[in-house]
Amino acid sequence: MYRNYTLAFISFLFLGILNIAAQAQVTPSVAPTIMVIANRDSTSKDEADVQVAIQKVKELFESQGFRTIDIAVKEKQTASDRAFERENKVSPRQELLEAYAADILVEVLAIRKYSSNGNAATVLITGYDASTGKNLANRTGYSQKFYTDDFSRLTLRAVNACTPEFIAVIQENYQQALQQGRPVSMNITFDFNSRYTMYSRVGTSKIELAEALEDWIQSNAFKQVYKINGLAETKLIVDEMRVPVKDQEGKPIRLTKFFAGLQTYLQQFGLETTRDIQGSKIFVTIK
């Protein structure tokens, strides 16, 4: 009997260890794609240290099961595409989407610290939701001071000091977004020459336009979570609406695609619209 209890305890302990190990790795099917780039405040004199930091941050993400996108490879691919599309129009938003084909952008800034009692490196890492620009995590790593001019090694020490915790926070916030949806806000207004208002009757059922809009919002909001903050004759303000991060196949849902559904919905009432997306803010104009 004592042997049976011992074997049961060992089995329980072994399964617990396997469970902990499994949780330490990100499930590939729900892991966001990561693009690590230099912070916009980086200068040419920081370039070598920043590249060291970028490479190490990428390696640490990949070691946890994340898929990373190499910005250099992406830029070459985009340049190649442009060669075939050189006669076509290019909007600023198209350039942004082509540059950042990832779920999360991670910016890295490396700073050298000189002193008479040793040199050090500081690394600042910031993560953003690529669709909305929402800040997901910030961490600062410090290498400690050493009597050396090898700033590559100091930069690596700084990265190692903060990146594991940074990755954990990114994953926690991303999992939260998967479970609760991505928060956005929306303003729906009318073109100056539009003959419609929020109180216009539309469609064969002659439903009030404001009611038709709320029907779509309620049906499409993630878990029906939304808050309409104001309604006037010429404006509907959605203070918050939760939208899904992934579709049923696990593919990322871009805000442009999601809100194209609203435009298609309004077309059945004979309404044409334009839309603009600025981070997590959506502007819809009814013609």
HUBEL-V218510 format. One record per residue. N is the residue number from 1. PSI is psi in degrees with one decimal (NA if undefined). Layout:
n=<N,N>
psi=<PSI,PSI>
This chain:
n=<1,2,3,4,5,6,7,8,9,10,11,12,13,14,15,16,17,18,19,20,21,22,23,24,25,26,27,28,29,30,31,32,33,34,35,36,37,38,39,40,41,42,43,44,45,46,47,48,49,50,51,52,53,54,55,56,57,58,59,60,61,62,63,64,65,66,67,68,69,70,71,72,73,74,75,76,77,78,79,80,81,82,83,84,85,86,87,88,89,90,91,92,93,94,95,96,97,98,99,100,101,102,103,104,105,106,107,108,109,110,111,112,113,114,115,116,117,118,119,120,121,122,123,124,125,126,127,128,129,130,131,132,133,134,135,136,137,138,139,140,141,142,143,144,145,146,147,148,149,150,151,152,153,154,155,156,157,158,159,160,161,162,163,164,165,166,167,168,169,170,171,172,173,174,175,176,177,178,179,180,181,182,183,184,185,186,187,188,189,190,191,192,193,194,195,196,197,198,199,200,201,202,203,204,205,206,207,208,209,210,211,212,213,214,215,216,217,218,219,220,221,222,223,224,225,226,227,228,229,230,231,232,233,234,235,236,237,238,239,240,241,242,243,244,245,246,247,248,249,250,251,252,253,254,255,256,257,258,259,260,261,262,263,264,265,266,267,268,269,270,271,272,273,274,275,276,277,278,279,280,281,282,283,284,285,286,287>
psi=<-43.2,-39.7,-40.4,-42.9,-38.8,-44.2,-38.4,-40.5,-42.4,-41.2,-43.0,-43.5,-42.1,-43.2,-36.1,-41.3,-41.9,-39.0,-43.2,-42.6,-38.1,-38.3,-25.8,-23.3,145.5,137.0,118.4,-33.9,-23.2,4.4,135.2,154.5,142.2,135.5,121.8,125.0,165.5,140.7,145.8,-18.4,-2.1,145.9,170.2,-33.0,-18.1,-5.1,-45.8,-45.7,-38.7,-42.1,-38.8,-45.1,-43.6,-46.8,-41.2,-40.5,-42.7,-45.8,-41.3,-37.7,-46.0,-33.8,-19.0,11.4,5.1,150.2,127.9,153.4,126.2,119.4,-33.1,-43.1,-40.9,-39.3,-39.6,-41.9,-42.7,-41.0,-39.1,-42.2,-42.0,-30.3,-34.5,-16.1,21.9,-20.7,-3.9,159.5,147.7,118.7,158.0,-37.6,-36.5,-42.4,-38.8,-45.3,-38.5,-35.9,-35.7,69.9,60.3,164.2,-38.0,132.6,132.8,117.7,138.6,133.4,127.1,132.8,130.3,139.3,116.1,142.2,163.1,-19.9,30.9,152.8,159.1,167.0,141.5,135.6,128.1,126.9,130.5,135.4,136.5,147.2,120.9,-27.8,-37.4,-16.1,6.1,134.7,124.8,-29.2,149.4,136.6,149.6,129.1,142.5,135.0,-14.3,163.8,139.0,150.6,79.4,152.3,8.5,85.1,-17.2,-45.1,-39.2,-39.3,-41.5,-39.7,-40.2,-41.1,-47.1,-25.2,-25.1,-21.0,-41.6,-44.4,-38.4,-45.3,-40.7,-40.8,-42.0,-48.0,-39.6,-45.1,-35.2,-41.9,-37.6,-41.2,-37.7,-37.8,-30.5,-9.6,164.1,124.2,129.6,165.9,160.1,137.1,126.8,118.0,-172.9,144.3,149.7,-33.8,6.8,143.1,2.1,159.3,176.1,-18.6,4.8,145.6,128.0,158.6,174.0,-25.8,-4.7,44.2,146.3,136.2,-41.9,-39.5,-39.7,-40.0,-43.6,-34.5,-44.3,-43.1,-45.8,-39.4,-28.9,-15.3,137.6,119.8,25.9,34.0,113.8,162.4,115.3,119.5,-21.6,146.4,126.0,175.2,-32.2,11.2,139.4,124.6,117.5,104.9,-38.1,138.5,130.9,129.0,147.5,150.7,-36.6,154.2,-175.8,-19.9,3.0,10.7,144.6,141.8,114.6,146.5,-33.9,-42.7,-41.2,-47.9,-7.6,-27.1,-34.6,-41.1,-41.7,-40.4,-44.2,-24.7,-28.8,-15.4,7.4,20.4,130.5,144.6,163.4,158.8,153.3,141.3,119.5,96.7,-118.5,12.0,127.1,131.7,120.5,129.5,124.2,125.2,NA>
